[in-house]
Amino acid sequence: MSDKPELVILDVRGEICPVPLVKAMEAMRSASHGQGIEMLTDFLPAVLVVTNAALKEGWNINIQTVSAKEWRLLLVKVI
């Protein structure tokens, strides 16, 4: 049994690119099989660049609008 949590939470609210992308890529590279990543952001360009990067790396993405200027991305590795 792994001691890693099933879901990694990245709260990058208040951060602008490239910080959200760098943190998301670090989390994707260190994630265990079956481990998901939840990223909270208030910077729309981060939603776009992280989504693009995650798709290229073989992750499924679910984007939820939390409020008018806040989003939650759920990334799940499928490959």
C-alpha positions in Angstrom: 0.0 0.0 0.0 1.3 3.4 -1.0 1.7 6.2 1.6 1.0 8.8 -1.1 -2.5 10.4 -1.0 -4.9 9.4 -3.8 -5.3 13.1 -4.7 -2.6 15.7 -4.8 -4.0 19.2 -4.1 -2.2 22.1 -5.9 -3.6 25.5 -4.7 -2.0 28.0 -7.1 -4.5 30.8 -6.6 -2.8 34.1 -6.7 0.0 32.7 -8.9 0.5 33.6 -12.6 2.3 31.6 -15.3 4.7 30.0 -15.4 4.3 29.0 -11.7 1.0 27.0 -12.1 2.4 25.1 -15.1 5.7 24.3 -13.3 3.9 23.1 -10.2 1.5 21.0 -12.3 4.3 19.4 -14.3 6.2 18.6 -11.1 3.1 16.9 -9.7 2.4 15.0 -12.9 6.0 13.7 -13.0 5.9 12.5 -9.4 2.4 11.1 -9.4 2.0 7.4 -8.7 -0.2 5.2 -11.0 -3.8 6.0 -10.2 -3.0 9.2 -8.3 -5.0 12.3 -9.3 -4.1 15.9 -9.2 -6.6 18.7 -8.3 -5.4 22.2 -9.1 -7.2 25.3 -7.9 -6.4 28.5 -9.9 -7.8 32.0 -10.4 -5.7 32.7 -13.5 -7.5 31.6 -16.7 -4.3 31.3 -18.8 -3.1 28.7 -16.3 -6.2 26.6 -17.1 -5.3 26.7 -20.8 -1.6 25.9 -20.5 -1.9 23.2 -17.8 -4.7 21.6 -19.8 -2.6 21.6 -23.0 0.4 20.2 -21.1 -1.6 17.5 -19.4 -3.2 16.3 -22.6 0.2 16.0 -24.2 1.3 13.9 -21.2 -1.7 11.5 -21.5 -3.9 12.8 -18.6 -7.6 13.2 -18.6 -8.8 16.6 -17.6 -12.0 17.8 -15.9 -12.4 21.5 -15.6 -14.9 23.0 -13.2 -15.8 26.6 -12.7 -15.8 27.3 -9.0 -16.8 31.0 -9.3 -16.5 33.8 -11.9 -12.7 33.9 -11.6 -11.8 30.5 -10.1 -11.4 27.1 -11.6 -10.7 23.5 -10.4 -8.8 21.2 -12.7 -8.9 17.4 -12.0 -6.1 15.6 -13.8 -6.1 11.8 -13.9 -3.4 9.7 -15.6 -4.8 7.4 -18.2 -1.7 6.0 -19.9 
